[in-house]
Amino acid sequence: MIYKAISVRQPWAEYIIGHGKDVENRTWETDYRGPLLIHAGKAWGPGCGPHWDPYDTTRLIVRGRCGAPDLPPEAFVRSAIIGQVDMVDCTFGYPSKWAELYSCHWVFANPRRWADPVPWKGRLGLFDVELP
C-alpha cells in the first residue's frame, strides 16, 4: 500500500506522535487530507540534539508555552517512520498552542505511534512510502 509521509525534525516528530502537538508549522500549503505517516528526520531541529541547553528556546517553548514534557535526547528516534496521524486541515490562524504566527498550520488528529519504527530515508515535501 502507498502512503503519504512527511519528514519532521526531532523533537517535533515525537511531540506530534506522543505529546499532543496537533499542528505542524510549514511555509507552504497542501490540499492533501487523510492518513499521513510521520517520519522523524535524521537532523535535529535548531537548538536541539544530544547537547541541549536547558534554557534553549525550543525547550522553553515545549515546556512553557506548550506544557509538553522535557524529554532527554535518547527518547527521540531518528531516521524512521514513527507513527501516523490524520491530516484534517491546512489553514492559517489555527487556535493551537503549537501554532506559530505567520506559518501555515497543518492540523493533525488521532496520532498513533507504531510499536516498531520503520527505518526510512526522509525527503522534502510530501512523499510516497510503499509498505506492505
C-alpha positions in Angstrom: 0.0 0.0 0.0 1.2 3.5 -0.8 1.0 6.2 2.0 1.8 9.9 2.1 4.5 10.9 4.5 6.3 14.0 5.8 9.7 14.3 7.5 9.7 16.3 10.7 12.8 17.0 12.7 13.1 15.9 16.3 11.9 16.8 18.8 8.8 17.9 16.9 8.0 14.5 15.4 7.9 12.9 18.9 5.6 15.6 20.2 3.3 15.1 17.3 3.1 11.3 17.9 3.1 11.2 21.6 2.6 14.5 23.3 -0.3 16.5 21.9 1.3 18.5 19.1 -1.7 18.9 16.8 -0.1 21.4 14.4 2.9 21.3 12.2 4.1 24.7 11.1 5.1 24.9 7.5 5.8 27.7 4.9 3.6 26.0 2.3 0.1 24.8 1.9 -1.2 21.4 0.8 -4.6 20.1 -0.4 -3.8 16.7 0.9 -6.2 15.3 3.6 -6.1 11.8 5.0 -3.6 9.4 6.7 -0.1 10.8 7.0 3.0 9.0 8.1 5.3 10.9 10.4 8.9 10.4 9.5 11.4 11.5 12.2 14.2 13.1 10.3 17.9 12.5 10.7 18.7 16.1 11.7 17.7 17.7 14.9 15.6 20.9 15.0 17.5 24.1 15.6 18.9 24.2 19.1 18.1 20.6 19.8 20.1 17.5 20.0 22.2 15.5 22.4 23.7 18.6 24.0 20.5 20.5 24.7 20.9 23.7 26.7 18.1 23.7 29.4 17.5 27.3 28.5 17.3 26.7 24.8 14.4 28.4 23.1 13.0 25.2 21.8 12.9 23.6 25.2 11.3 26.7 26.7 8.6 26.6 24.1 7.9 22.9 24.7 7.9 23.2 28.5 6.4 26.7 28.9 4.0 27.6 26.2 3.0 24.1 25.2 3.3 22.2 28.5 4.8 19.2 27.0 7.4 17.0 28.8 11.0 17.9 28.5 12.4 14.6 27.3 16.0 13.5 27.1 17.7 13.3 23.7 17.7 9.5 23.8 13.9 9.4 23.8 13.9 10.6 20.2 14.0 8.1 17.4 15.5 9.5 14.2 15.7 8.4 10.5 12.5 6.3 10.8 8.7 6.4 10.4 7.5 6.5 14.0 3.7 6.6 13.5 0.8 8.2 11.7 -1.8 10.9 12.1 -4.9 12.0 10.2 -4.2 15.2 8.2 -7.5 17.1 8.8 -6.9 20.6 7.7 -4.3 23.1 6.3 -5.0 26.7 7.3 -3.7 29.9 8.8 -4.6 31.1 12.3 -5.5 27.7 13.7 -6.1 28.1 17.5 -3.5 25.8 18.9 -0.7 26.5 21.4 1.6 24.8 18.9 0.7 27.1 16.1 3.3 29.7 15.1 2.4 33.2 13.9 2.8 33.6 10.1 3.0 29.9 9.4 0.7 27.6 7.5 -0.8 25.2 10.0 -1.1 21.6 9.1 -3.7 20.3 11.5 -3.4 16.7 12.8 -5.8 14.4 14.7 -5.6 10.8 16.0 -1.9 10.3 16.4 -0.9 6.7 16.5 2.6 5.5 17.5 3.9 2.5 15.7 5.3 -0.2 18.1 8.3 -0.6 15.8 9.7 2.4 14.0 10.5 1.7 10.3 13.9 2.9 9.3 13.4 5.2 6.3 15.2 8.0 4.4 13.3 11.2 4.6 12.6 13.7 1.8 11.5 17.3 1.4 7.8 17.9 1.0 5.1 15.2 1.0 6.5 11.9 -0.3 5.2 8.4 -1.0 6.0 5.4 1.1 5.2 1.9 0.0 4.6 -0.5 2.8 3.1 -4.0 2.9 
